Amino acid sequence: MKIALGVAYDGTPFQGWQTQPGGGAVQDHLENALAAVSGHPVSTVCAGRTDAGVHATAQVIHFETTAERPLTAWVRGCNAHLNAAIAVQWARAVEPHFHARYSARSRSYRYLILRAPVRQPAWHQQAAWVFRPLEIEPMRSAAQRLVGEHDFSAFRAASCQAATPIREVYDLGIAERDAFLAISIRANAFLHHMVRNLVGALVEVGLGNRSPGWIDELLSLRDRRLSARTFPACGLTMVGVDYPSEYDLPRPLAAIPGPW
């Protein structure tokens, strides 16, 4: 049978989602836990691979098993074999044609920025730190220029292996709360480092170093070398994956840490 799981993790101690030779990835830990519960090796597929240091409150994976277990075993049993930085949130039996990656209609991420004159150690693994003031309205104007279907070559990592740089951004919003700034983005899919590179460009606009129209220029020129720096992984969290209602998968049970 095929099982889908909702998985949350603090990405700080891991080498990203994808399995690593030394076993230091989220996928390695999760597959070991699933093997312990099922009694056989398990291979997982995720909705979206996250980089080292990136967090998730709503990653979705699927796997196939010959073991007959109650759904609660895939949650509580796996969590008993996982360290505190990873936890299975829910389990569902799904149809054979379900695919965690290809069945997804969109993915959502949130990037958290702490605006403070001095860095705050309690947040150094949960939010990026910007010590200079940010003008929010220019950032929002720039963000709206990124909504829609575009060639995002200027915002993809040099190592990106995606077949095409074309992606469609459905929503891109910026919210403030106390010293925190949250940039939320939903798209059909993302390129490698795309969100972190977009954040870097928006911050340049917020600092007054660039105008909102610079975003149009970057989209047109399609040259990563002309864009801003890649922002740190620590501020990024995968917060949602949307699937057709036919699969009846739960909504995320957890929200991003802190004020959000």
Secondary structure as GFF3:
##gff-version 3
##sequence-region A 1 260
A	DSSP	beta_strand	2	9	.	.	.	ID=ss1
A	DSSP	alpha_helix	26	38	.	.	.	ID=ss2
A	DSSP	beta_strand	45	46	.	.	.	ID=ss3
A	DSSP	beta_strand	55	64	.	.	.	ID=ss4
A	DSSP	alpha_helix	71	72	.	.	.	ID=ss5
A	DSSP	pi_helix	73	77	.	.	.	ID=ss6
A	DSSP	alpha_helix	78	80	.	.	.	ID=ss7
A	DSSP	beta_strand	86	94	.	.	.	ID=ss8
A	DSSP	beta_strand	106	115	.	.	.	ID=ss9
A	DSSP	three_ten_helix	121	123	.	.	.	ID=ss10
A	DSSP	beta_strand	128	130	.	.	.	ID=ss11
A	DSSP	alpha_helix	136	144	.	.	.	ID=ss12
A	DSSP	beta_strand	148	151	.	.	.	ID=ss13
A	DSSP	three_ten_helix	153	155	.	.	.	ID=ss14
A	DSSP	beta_strand	166	177	.	.	.	ID=ss15
A	DSSP	beta_strand	180	187	.	.	.	ID=ss16
A	DSSP	alpha_helix	194	206	.	.	.	ID=ss17
A	DSSP	alpha_helix	214	221	.	.	.	ID=ss18
A	DSSP	three_ten_helix	224	226	.	.	.	ID=ss19
A	DSSP	three_ten_helix	233	235	.	.	.	ID=ss20
A	DSSP	beta_strand	236	242	.	.	.	ID=ss21
A	DSSP	three_ten_helix	245	247	.	.	.	ID=ss22
###
